[in-house]
Amino acid sequence: MGIYERNYYRDENELDLRPNWDQRSAVSTLILINVAVFVANMFLRNSFVVGDQGAVNEFLKLSASDFGRPYLWWHTLTYGFCHDADAIQHLLFNMLGLYFLGRSVEGRYGRMEFYRIYLISMVICGVVWLLKQQLFGTNGGLLGASGAVLCIEMLFVFNFPKSRVYLLVFPVPAWVLGILLVLMNIASNPSTNVATDVHLTGILCAVGYFFLGLSFRFLGDLKGSSRRWLRRHSGPKLKIHNESASSVANDANEADRILAKIHESGQDSLTSKEKKFLEKYSRSVRAKKQEL
């Protein structure tokens, strides 16, 4: 294999964005979860009732009223896994963007870091939206993965700005796509149901992550770090016992005791055990001197 045939020497224009399903990837897992939630909600909603979003969506979506109910703050994560029950294109566009652009981002950062980027950006988008609702005193609900998906799409743009992507049938470099995504959300009509504030927050998450050189990899070792901290600050304080050093010290003390006994009472006062010990100790001392 030639050096320029290896993946890390290929020009970014040659990124392979063709369909290639890998069921073990983070992108595939996230798509499957979103589709599964949409299908489950479809079976658990009354399509004859106007505005009914379905039981699953109602359970997972983020509401402005959740701000005053801390026990529902987990909605700042779950809202991103449900989509508008009346607009399948809401799900379709998000998953297509995640699929075609997210795979290269996952390849750049790794599977677990991709999960962390996606989920953390989703939570940040949810929190910002919730705070905005409180600031302006508005009510409503939030659902959809658009914020997190836009974060991933912009990370693709930042990492591979010259790669070739297609807008409909027109090939353009990725940086053009990035500019269009930003401009479209800035110029979007605020009276629509599109949460452009969430979209822009997702874009800012990508800006911060990429240009500040952030990494969430430390979160992957929280379990190991917490265990090490607990061992260090709790439980019995264990000391390493040096058996050989302790044995030498004990032998020296015993030899001193026997010699003192000889000095006071004579050698005949020694027991057979004490005599054997003293002979053995004398041999070991002579041997050490010879080694020196």
C-alpha positions in Angstrom: 0.0 0.0 0.0 1.4 3.4 -1.0 1.8 6.1 1.5 -0.8 8.3 -0.1 -3.4 5.5 -0.2 -3.6 5.5 3.6 -6.6 7.2 5.1 -4.6 9.8 7.1 -2.9 11.0 3.9 -6.0 11.4 1.8 -7.1 14.8 0.9 -10.3 15.9 2.7 -12.0 16.4 -0.7 -12.0 12.6 -1.0 -14.0 11.9 2.1 -16.3 9.0 1.4 -19.8 10.3 2.2 -21.6 7.5 0.3 -24.1 5.4 2.2 -22.4 2.8 4.4 -24.3 1.4 7.4 -22.3 0.4 10.4 -24.6 -0.8 13.1 -21.9 -0.5 15.7 -21.3 3.2 15.2 -22.7 6.0 17.4 -24.4 7.5 14.4 -26.3 4.3 13.6 -27.3 3.8 17.2 -28.6 7.4 17.5 -30.6 7.1 14.3 -32.1 3.8 15.4 -33.2 5.3 18.7 -34.8 8.4 17.1 -36.6 6.3 14.5 -37.8 3.8 17.2 -39.2 6.7 19.3 -41.0 8.2 16.3 -42.6 4.8 15.4 -43.6 4.1 19.0 -45.1 7.5 19.3 -47.0 7.1 16.0 -48.8 4.0 17.4 -49.6 5.7 20.7 -51.2 8.9 19.4 -54.6 9.8 18.3 -54.2 11.0 14.8 -57.8 12.2 14.7 -57.2 14.8 17.4 -55.6 18.0 16.0 -52.4 18.9 17.8 -52.0 15.6 19.6 -48.3 14.9 19.7 -48.7 11.4 21.2 -48.0 9.9 24.6 -44.3 9.3 23.9 -43.6 12.9 22.8 -45.6 14.3 25.7 -43.5 12.2 28.1 -40.1 13.1 26.6 -40.5 16.7 25.4 -39.1 19.8 27.2 -41.7 22.3 28.4 -41.3 25.8 29.6 -43.0 24.8 32.9 -40.2 22.3 33.5 -38.0 25.2 34.8 -39.8 25.2 38.1 -39.9 21.4 38.4 -36.3 20.1 38.9 -37.5 16.5 38.9 -38.3 17.0 35.2 -35.0 18.5 34.2 -34.1 15.2 32.5 -36.3 16.5 29.7 -33.3 18.7 28.7 -31.9 15.5 27.3 -34.9 13.4 26.2 -36.5 16.1 24.1 -33.8 15.5 21.5 -35.0 12.0 20.8 -38.6 12.8 19.8 -39.8 14.7 16.7 -42.9 16.4 15.5 -45.5 13.7 15.0 -47.2 15.7 12.3 -44.0 16.3 10.2 -42.0 13.3 9.3 -39.6 15.6 7.5 -38.5 16.9 10.9 -37.1 13.5 11.7 -35.9 12.8 8.1 -33.8 15.9 7.7 -32.2 15.6 11.1 -31.3 12.0 10.6 -30.0 12.5 7.0 -27.7 15.3 8.2 -26.5 13.1 11.1 -25.9 10.1 8.8 -24.0 11.8 5.9 -21.9 14.2 7.9 -21.8 12.6 11.4 -19.9 9.6 10.3 -16.8 11.6 9.4 -17.0 13.5 12.7 -17.3 10.2 14.6 -14.2 9.0 12.7 -12.3 12.1 13.7 -13.2 12.1 17.4 -14.0 8.5 18.1 -17.3 6.7 19.0 -17.5 7.6 22.7 -16.4 11.2 22.3 -19.0 11.6 19.5 -21.7 10.4 22.0 -20.4 12.9 24.5 -20.4 15.8 22.1 -23.9 15.0 20.8 -25.5 14.5 24.2 -23.8 17.4 25.9 -24.7 19.8 23.1 -28.3 18.6 23.3 -28.4 19.3 27.0 -26.9 22.8 26.5 -29.4 23.6 23.8 -32.2 22.5 26.0 -31.0 24.5 29.0 -30.5 27.7 26.9 -34.0 27.3 25.5 -35.5 26.8 28.9 -33.8 29.9 30.3 -35.0 31.9 27.3 -38.6 30.9 28.0 -38.2 32.1 31.6 -36.5 35.3 30.6 -39.2 36.3 28.1 -42.1 34.7 29.9 -43.2 32.5 27.0 -44.7 29.1 27.1 -44.3 26.2 24.7 -42.6 22.9 24.2 -39.4 21.7 22.6 -38.7 18.5 20.7 -36.2 17.4 18.1 -32.5 16.7 17.6 -31.8 19.8 15.5 -29.5 21.5 18.0 -27.3 18.5 18.5 -27.3 17.6 14.8 -26.3 21.1 13.8 -23.4 20.9 16.3 -22.2 17.8 14.5 -22.8 19.3 11.1 -20.7 22.4 12.0 -18.0 20.2 13.4 -17.9 18.5 10.0 -17.5 21.9 8.4 -14.7 23.0 10.8 -12.8 19.7 10.4 -13.2 19.3 6.7 -13.9 22.7 5.2 -12.8 21.8 1.7 -14.6 18.5 1.4 -17.2 18.2 -1.3 -20.9 18.1 -0.2 -24.0 18.3 -2.3 -26.8 20.9 -1.9 -29.6 19.1 -3.8 -27.5 18.2 -6.9 -24.9 21.0 -6.7 -21.4 20.1 -5.3 -20.0 22.8 -3.0 -17.2 22.9 -0.4 -18.3 22.2 3.1 -17.5 25.8 4.3 -20.2 27.1 2.0 -22.7 24.7 3.7 -21.6 26.1 7.0 -22.2 29.7 6.0 -25.6 28.8 4.6 -26.6 27.0 7.9 -25.7 30.1 9.9 -27.4 32.6 7.6 -30.5 30.5 7.3 -31.0 30.4 11.0 -30.2 34.0 11.6 -32.6 35.1 8.9 -35.3 32.7 9.9 -38.8 34.1 10.6 -39.2 34.0 14.5 -42.9 33.6 14.1 -42.5 30.1 12.8 -42.4 26.9 15.0 -38.7 26.4 14.1 -36.5 26.8 17.2 -33.8 28.9 15.6 -32.4 29.8 19.0 -31.7 26.1 19.7 -30.2 25.8 16.2 -27.8 28.7 16.8 -26.9 27.3 20.3 -26.0 24.1 18.6 -23.8 25.9 16.2 -22.1 27.8 19.0 -21.5 24.5 20.8 -19.5 23.4 17.8 -17.6 26.7 17.6 -16.6 26.4 21.3 -15.7 22.8 21.1 -13.5 23.1 18.0 -11.8 26.5 18.4 -11.3 26.2 22.2 -9.8 22.7 21.6 -12.2 21.2 24.2 -12.5 17.5 24.9 -14.9 15.5 27.0 -12.8 12.4 27.2 -12.2 12.9 31.0 -15.9 12.0 31.4 -15.1 8.6 30.2 -12.9 7.9 33.2 -15.2 9.4 35.9 -15.9 5.9 37.3 -12.2 5.1 37.6 -11.3 8.5 38.9 -14.1 8.4 41.6 -12.9 5.0 42.8 -9.3 6.2 43.1 -10.5 9.3 45.0 -12.5 7.3 47.4 -9.7 4.9 48.1 -7.4 7.9 48.7 -9.8 9.8 51.1 -11.7 7.0 52.8 -11.3 3.6 54.4 -8.4 2.3 56.5 -5.0 3.8 55.8 -2.9 0.9 54.7 0.9 1.0 55.0 3.3 -1.2 53.1 4.9 -3.7 55.4 8.5 -4.4 54.5 8.8 -7.9 55.8 12.6 -8.3 55.2 13.5 -5.0 56.9 11.2 -5.9 59.9 12.8 -9.3 60.2 16.3 -7.9 60.2 15.4 -5.4 62.9 13.8 -8.2 65.1 16.8 -10.4 64.7 19.1 -7.6 65.8 17.0 -6.9 68.8 17.0 -10.5 69.8 20.8 -10.8 69.4 21.2 -7.7 71.6 19.0 -9.3 74.3 21.0 -12.6 74.2 24.4 -10.8 74.4 23.1 -8.8 77.4 22.1 -12.0 79.1 25.5 -13.5 78.5 27.1 -10.4 79.9 25.0 -10.6 83.0 24.6 -14.3 83.7 27.2 -16.0 81.5 27.0 -18.2 78.4 25.8 -21.2 80.4 22.5 -19.4 81.2 21.5 -19.6 77.5 18.8 -22.1 76.4 19.5 -24.4 73.5 17.1 -22.3 71.4 19.0 -19.1 72.2 22.4 -20.7 71.4 21.1 -21.9 68.0 19.7 -18.5 67.2 23.0 -16.7 68.2 25.1 -19.1 66.0 22.8 -18.6 63.1 22.8 -14.8 63.6 26.6 -14.8 63.8 26.9 -16.7 60.5 24.5 -14.2 58.7 26.5 -11.2 60.0 29.8 -12.7 58.8 28.3 -13.5 55.4 27.1 -9.9 55.0 30.5 -8.6 55.9 32.1 -10.9 53.3 29.7 -9.6 50.7 30.7 -6.0 51.5 
